[in-house]
């Protein structure tokens, strides 16, 4: 599934992570654990917990305060994951693409968002989704490639 290029709000952002597509895929497709590495997500739950994630899988989650019901529409390990979501007054399509590059994996997230609430608050929706997508990508990178902070030794004399 592709995003709706005629939707009133379209967001497309990317980041390079220093991990293989397989490592990124493992984190990205572990939906029930999204909230452990991205603080804007709450209550991620697969509808059929015992079945592996696949095209047609249904999951529920909250992004900030928006409750969403999503269906996996594309599942191509470890290169492409997409889903369709419905929330209060919104419909969206999200497509994650993973491409191996020399320094790791280029991760791209594209989203199209539409619906009455989006039409009423287009500018706010665009700003919010750009911010959320940017933070989601950065959180993914930070999870896979934690910043190495120097340890400061304190010596008592």
PyMOL commands that set and color helices and strands:
alter all, ss='L'
color gray80, all
select helices_A, chain A and resi 21-28+31-37+116-120+122-144
alter helices_A, ss='H'
color red, helices_A
select strands_A, chain A and resi 9-17+41-46+58-63+66-76+80-87+90-101+104-114
alter strands_A, ss='S'
color yellow, strands_A
deselect
rebuild
show_as cartoon
